[in-house]
Amino acid sequence: MSTIFTKSVIKPEQMLLLKAALFSGPEALENWQLWKEARNLSHFNKTSETLLPSIFDTLDYESQRLMPLVYRNLEKTNDPLIPGLRGIYRHTWIRNQRFMLKAQQVIKTLQTAGIDTIALKGIALSLRYYGDMGVRLMNDLDVLVPPDKAEKAIQLLQEQPLGFQRSKFDYRYRRILHAMHMWDEEQTDMDLHWNLMVQHAYADADGPFWAARQPVTLADGSVTSVLSPTHQLFHNIVHGFGWAGKPAIRWVADSYAIYAKAKAAIDWHELLSLAERYRFIIPIQQGLGILEKDFHLVLPAEVRQRLNQMQLDTLEKDYFTLLQKKPTNIIGKLVRQVQLPRMEYRSFQLERSGIPKNRWMLIRLERFTLTMSRWAFEVAQAKLKESGLVTSRR
């Protein structure tokens, strides 16, 4: 197995919390007790006025998102802290119901117009694998449509009664993107996808996923699709990889839910073949390794052997080696920003997007420059507000 790149670092306290949220019986409770001890929470009880601030004020966001799942997993224990998490679970349930209602409206609008849909991420995981709308917080909607229907879908979602607004920035660069951010007047965020993965944004990238999609029925009786269990696990591990340097630990909980519920339906050899096809060997090796080592995943012997023997080609090795480098000065960042898109194009795109390499590179560089300019403007504006030189407009 390759060891040139290690990105997904789960902190010890996060590991304990994940196990408390996912494991059953005494094993879950033991990890919960260890987590409380690590955070000096053992002396609190359910009547402590400072209970929730003590838990959440210094807790990282990814760990906060696990608390509804911890509550549901340990609610029948006599642990004094668990009842205090009931409100977090209820808040998550109510919030997710709002997203699901909006998802039903979006999917119905698209399918009425003859546009097929695949519900991604939180919607699919909550419906198919968790079976509980209160344990996995959703912050937005993710819906995949065929690439040749993307423009029509964008137009429909902007029309009433949905009235979504589109990101002008994303729309401008949609030819090199896999998705676009949208939002409505209720501030419901949505990512409309025309490709599943950011690295593979071209017309025929997602053929295997569309071919194996499975139906799922929503609360209003409408039917959409979700990824197959094999593809759901593959996408979950790849998406959870620390591409930007700060990996989200929820990919572990989601992956655990997938293989705990649909273990028999997962085609492990197909999953490894997808890793080779899309040049995601490193994320898959790393993700499965973590799940095997710490989260009860047992791979068939022949799958484990194949995983160990998978070889990186030069392009993938060079790309992930560059990805781990984090320059601290502006010159180094600019050089990396030129090198990285070039390697992404060679590794993932090759002219599959229909855009010649030089043009694709120029678009990427332009987008990066505008992104940095917007970031610098926002930072400068925040500094001016802090100094009292400017005030916020209503």
N, C-alpha and C positions, 0 to 999 in steps of 0.2 A: 504493500500500500504506500502511496506517495505521502511524504511528510514535508514537502517543500512549503506548504502553506497552511497555517493554522489561524483561523480568523474568529471562529465562534467560541468565545470564552465565556463560560457560564460561571458566575461567581459562586463561592461556597454557600452563601445564604440563599441565593436563588435556587441552587440545586436542592437544598433542604425544602424550600417552599414548593418547588415543583413536585417533589416526591410526596409531600403532605397533601397536595391537591390531586394527585393521580393514583397513588397506591391505595390499597384497601386494608382495612382492619388495623391491627397493632402496628404494622409497618408505617402506615400513614401517620398515625398518632405519634409514634416515636420520632419521626422527622419533624412533625409540628412542634413537639416539645424542644427538640434541639434548635429549631429556628427561633423559638421564643427565648431560649437561653442565650442565643447568640445576639439577640437584640435587647436583652435585659427586660423582657416582658413577663417573666414568670411570676412576678409578684402582683400583677394586676388581676382583678376579677371583674365580673360582668357589671358591677355597680360603680366601677371607677369612672369618675367624671372625665378623666384625661385618657380614657381607653383609646378611642379612635384617633385623636391627635398623636398619641404615642406610637400608634401603629403606622399611620400614614404620613405624618409630616416629614419624616426623613426617609421614607421608602421610595425606591426608584419606581418609575412609572410602569415598567414591565412587571414588577412584582405586584404592584397595586392591581393590575389587570387580572392577576391570578386569584384574588381574594374571593370573588363569587364562587369559583370552583372549589376553593378550600372550604368555604362555608357549606356548600352542598355535600362535599365528600365527608365532612366531619360533623354535620349538624346533629347526628344522633349520639354523639359522644357527650360526655359530661364536662368537656373542657370549658372553663369559665369565659374564655375569650370568644368562642364561636358564636354565641347568641348576638354579640355585638356586631357581627358581620352580616346579620340578616338584612339590614337596611341596604347594604351594598348590593346584595343579591337582588333585592326587589327593584332597586334603581336600575340595575343592568337589565332586568326582565322588561321593565317598562320602556326603557330606551330602545331596546332591541325590537320590541313590538312596533314601535314607531317606524323603525327602519324597514321592518318586514312589510308593513302596510304600504310604504312608499315603493318597496321592491315589487309588490304585486301590481301596483299601478303602472310602473315602468315596464314590466314584462308584458302585461296585458296590452299596453299601447304598442309595443314593438311587434308582438306576435300577431296582433290584429292587422298590422301592416305587412305581414308575411316575412318578418325578420326573426329568424331562429335565435334563441338565447341560451347561454349557459350561465347559471348563477355561480359565482366564485367566492372563495374565502369564507367570510363569516356566515353568509346565508347558507351556503352548502354545508359547512361544518356543523352549524347549529341544527339544521333540519335532519341531516343524514347520520351524523356521528355522535354528537352530544345528546340530541333528543331533549334539550332543555334550553329555552330561550334566555335563561337567566345566568348562565355560567360563563359565557364568552362574550365580552363586550365588543360591540360593533361601533366603529367610528364613521363608517361610510358604507356605501353600497358598491359592489363590484359586479358588473355584468359584461359578459363577452358576447359579441356579435360577429358574424362573418366579415372579413375585411372589405368585401365588395358591397356591403350594406352599411358601412360605418357612416358615410355622409348622410344617407337617408335617416339613419338612427339619430344622428346629431340634430338634424332638422326637426324630426318628430318630437324629440325630448324638449326642444325649445318652445314648441307650440303649447297653447293652453289645452287642457287644464294643468299640465305638468309645469310648464313655464320655467324649465331649467335654463340657467345661463351657462355659457361655455367659457372656458379659459381662453382668452384671445392669444395668450402666449403659447399654450399647448396647441391650439388650432393652427397657428402659424407654422409650427414645426411638426405637424402631425405626420408628415411623410417619413420621419425618422423615429417616431414614437410608437409605442404599443398601445397607448391609452390616453384619454384626455379627462381632466378634472372638470366636473360640472357641479352646480349647486342651485337650489331653488330658493324661493322667498322665505321658506321656513328654515333656511340654512342647513338643509339636508345635503350632505356631500355625497357625490357619486363619482366613481371612475368608470367611464365607458371604455371598455377594452375592445380592440379589434385584433389584438394578438395577446396570447397568454403571457409571454415572457418579454421583458424589456430588451433582452439581448437579441431576441429573434423576432424583429419587427418587419415582416415581409409576408406577402400574400399567402404562400403555401406552407407557412411554418407550423401550423397547428393541425394538420390533417389527422394524425393519430388520435388527437384528443376529441375532435368532432366525431370521428368514426366510432369511438367507444363510449360516447356520452350516455348517461343513463337518465331516465325520466324521474322527476320528483314533483309531488303535488303540493301546492301552496295552500294556505288556510282558506283562500277564497275559492278553491277548487280548480284554479288554473294550473296548468302543467308546464314546467320548464325543464331544463336539464341540468345535471351536475356532472363533474368529471367522474370517471370510473375510480374505484378505490386505488388501483395502481397509479393512475395519473394524478389523483388527488394527493397521494403521499409524495410522489415525485415533485409535483409543483410546490407542495408545502415545504419540503426540505430545501429546494432550490431558492424559493422566495425568502425563506428564513435565514439563508446564508448571509453573513455580515458584509454585504457588498459595500456599504458606506462606512464600515468601521464600527458600527454599533449594532450588533445582531440582536434581534428581538427573541426573547426566550420563549415566547408563546408558541413558536414553531414546534417546540418539544411537546407541549401539552396537546396541540392539534395533531401531531403525528401519533402520539400515544393513543388518542381517541380513535384515530383512523384504524390502526392495526389491531387495537383491542376489539373493535366492533366488526371489522371486515378482514381479519387475518387470512381466512381461507380464500378470499377473493383476490388477494394481491398476487400478481404474477411478478415474482422477484427478478426473473431473467429479463422480462420486458422492461422493468424499471432500470436495470443496468444497461440494457441496450439503448434506452433513451438517454442515459447519461453519456454514452459514447456518441450517439448521434448528434446531440446538442452541445457537446464539449463541456459537460458539467460533471466530469468524473470527480474532481476534487470536492465540490459541495456534497455530492452523494456519498463518497467515501467517508467524509468527515461526519455528515449527519447520521448515517447508519452506524458509524463507530460509536458516537455518543449514545445513541439509543440502545445499542447492544451493551455497552459498558455499564450504563447507569439506569436504564429504564426498561428492563425486562424483555427487550426485543431478542428473539432467537431466530437467526437466519438458518435456512437449510445448509448443510455442510457444503454442497456443491456451489451454492450461491456465495457463501463466505469465501470459498477458494477462488471463484471467479473474481470476486471483488478485490481480493488481495493481489491478483495477477493482472488487473487492468492497468494498461500502460497509457501514460499521457503522451500525446504527440507534442512536437516542439511548440506549436502555436499556443496550445492550452497552457503548457508549462510557462512559457514566456509571459503570457497574459496575466496569469495569477501571481507570478513573481512580481510583475510591475504593480499589480493591484495592491499588494501588501505594503508597498513603499508609500510613505506619507511625508513628503517634503514640508519643511517648516517655513521656508522663505518663499516670497512671491515668485522669484525666478524659477525655482524648482517646481512650484505648483503649475506654472505656465508650461514648462517643458513637459511635465507629466501629462498635462491636459492635452497636449498635442500628440504625445506618444500613445496614450491610452485609447483614444478613438481609432487611431490607425490599427492598433492591435485588435480592437473590438471588431472592426470592419473585416479584417483578415480571418478572425476566429469564427465570427458568427454571421456576418452579412454577405460578404463576397459580392456583390451586385445582385443578390436575390431581391433586394428592395427596388431594383430598377434604377437606382441612382448610382452614377459612376463614383468611383472612390474619391476623387478630388472634390467633387461637388458635395458628397456626403460629409467629407471632412470639414469643408467650409461651413456647411450648415451647422454641424456640431460645434465648431469654434465660435460661430456667431451666437448660437444659443448660450454657450458657456459665458461669453463676454457679457451678454445682456443679463444673465443670471447674476454674475458677479457685480455688475453695475447696480442692479436692483438691491442686492444684499448690502452693498456699500452705502447706497442712499438710505436704506432703512436704518442701518447702524448710525449714520450721521444724524438722521432725524431723531432717533431715540436719544442720542447724546445732547442734542439741542433742547429737547423737551426736558431732560433731566436738569439742564442748566437754567431752564426758565426762559430761554430766548425765544422759543416758539410755544404755542399752545395747540392742543388738539382741536380740530374742527368738528362741530357737531354734524 
